[in-house]
Amino acid sequence: MVDLKSQYARIKDVVNESIQEVLETTAFVNGPKVHEFQKNLEQYLNVKHVIPCANGTDALQIAMMGLGLKPGDEVITTDFTFAATVEVIALLQLTPVLVDVEPDTFNIDIDAIKNAITPNTKAIVPVHLFGQCANMEAIMEIARDNNLFVIEDNAQAIGANYTYKDGTKVKAGTIGDVSATSFFPSKNLGCYGDGGAIFTNNDELAHTIRGIVNHGMYERYHHDVVGVNSRLDAIQAAVLGAKLPNLDAYNKARIDAANKYDAAFKDEKHIVTPFRSGAEDNHVFHQYTLKVTGVDRDALTKYLNENDIPCGVYYPIPLHNQKAYLDERYNESDFKVTNQLVKEVISLPMHTELDDDQIEYITSKVKAFING
Ligand SMILES: *Cc1c(COP(=O)(O)O)cnc(C)c1O
């Protein structure tokens, strides 16, 4: 699904040199490399505060801790995402409230959010799924009207733009009260291990969060709140610092590959190519995900694998049907879209190194199965 080897081959010298600096200085935890990456990412995103941490799941958890959410508070999020999003809500003893998604963008449905709000609702967690922002303008309006926090799960959309109705562009992850991202190797900005970060424009919240990631310490050995130990290590920061200047080019390479896939599938009756809600740079294709209709999706997956084409189903089971997150308040009829999507979606290889021959091979095999 991803080709990290070829990508590394192209940036080997810069990455190696950056890692070497960490080895020479032995500043393995915090230190100048982490600080430098943090500052460069703040500048790239045009956000006041980036707080690096150990992984994307921690970033989500810490963001929620920073907002002071309390057990029993209801947090609305999407039924169609990676489990980490709902996992941290449950871990903090908050009450996850899963809602359905839009059939075209796969992102959280605005009316479903409105219908799920109760007096106990405290926050909304939109996930910018597969690299495209949720409808943030509508979500921020609901949040304002109902006095709710918005925590963006930006693990799949770093570097994507969000375009407001008036044409203003901002970076994904800089719109809500706080957001969380992941630097897992396969993400659009990936390190060579685990890493994550929290972004916010709120000075007070940033201060609170900087303490939480460091055992709740604001002054050495004074523990004011219960915190965690969640750090981005300097070797990962060295990798990320070397890769950040390429992020726009990496995302462009993904968009170019998506355009070629789209073109190859444009006349296929059984294939729905990914919907894009705005300008070309609004979708950075963490995944290239088709909907196939009137086709045995699982047989297609098997056929592609037999032809050495990796592919994936993200996600095969809706979260509301996962044992850990069952809740008697849910009705199947509230999840019509997700229940359908889990049967129809298939993600094709998507990374920064896809060439025309590979795309031609992949698309010809998909078409051969569907029409053959
Ligand atoms: C990858 C991912 C996470 C978790 O990130 P980790 O760094 O693996 O902990 C959270 N949410 C979404 C939507 C993700 O894709």
The ligand as a MOL file (V3000), in Angstrom:
LIG
                    3D

  0  0  0     0  0            999 V3000
M  V30 BEGIN CTAB
M  V30 COUNTS 15 15 0 0 0
M  V30 BEGIN ATOM
M  V30 1 C -3.5290 6.7440 12.5310 0
M  V30 2 C -4.7270 7.3180 13.1560 0
M  V30 3 C -4.8030 7.6040 14.5370 0
M  V30 4 C -3.7930 7.1460 15.5320 0
M  V30 5 O -2.4900 7.4550 15.3090 0
M  V30 6 P -1.3110 6.5820 15.9710 0
M  V30 7 O -0.1180 7.4500 15.7770 0
M  V30 8 O -1.2370 5.2950 15.2430 0
M  V30 9 O -1.6330 6.4160 17.4230 0
M  V30 10 C -5.9280 8.2500 15.0100 0
M  V30 11 N -6.9440 8.5820 14.1960 0
M  V30 12 C -6.9280 8.2870 12.8830 0
M  V30 13 C -8.0900 8.6980 12.0410 0
M  V30 14 C -5.8300 7.6510 12.3190 0
M  V30 15 O -5.8330 7.3580 11.0070 0
M  V30 END ATOM
M  V30 BEGIN BOND
M  V30 1 1 1 2
M  V30 2 1 2 3
M  V30 3 2 2 14
M  V30 4 1 3 4
M  V30 5 2 3 10
M  V30 6 1 4 5
M  V30 7 1 5 6
M  V30 8 2 6 7
M  V30 9 1 6 8
M  V30 10 1 6 9
M  V30 11 1 10 11
M  V30 12 2 11 12
M  V30 13 1 12 13
M  V30 14 1 12 14
M  V30 15 1 14 15
M  V30 END BOND
M  V30 END CTAB
M  END
